[in-house]
Amino acid sequence: MQSPKRPNVLLLASLRRFHVYLSMFVAPSVIFFAATGGLQIFGLHEASNGIEPPAVLAKLGQLHKNQTLVLRPKRPNSTPGAKPKAEAAPHAETPTGPPPARLALKLVWAGAALGMIFSSGLGIAMVVVHHPRRKLMLGVLALGTLLPLVLALLA
């Protein structure tokens, strides 16, 4: 019986190195999208029942969804001279909240968002503590943090 063919060690080392650099660069964005997406799962970025969200949550939700910090003006409920819209079909949700399966799905996705944040943070910590080129890795992490931030401020 032949032993399985071993992959090229240099190729694996190169892929591992590329993975670390790429992970350190995208980790800030993964954390951002997991956090803001987690807030959006429960609608915490938009007004509900007459309660306005904190401005920072509204802006982060806008950045997540539309890649800009500029909040769009709210649409008026009715336009002068426009024909009234036919009544919308009754909403599937009951007045007491969403169906249990929908709430369970929201909780699963919120848990996934927390898992992504924790996993990314853990990966960053492991690289910072154990990587022999720590300063270079911190530079890549800083670039992955600052580049999207600067672009968001310019958008």
PyMOL commands that set and color helices and strands:
alter all, ss='L'
color gray80, all
select helices_A, chain A and resi 9-41+55-66+100-130+134-154
alter helices_A, ss='H'
color red, helices_A
deselect
rebuild
show_as cartoon
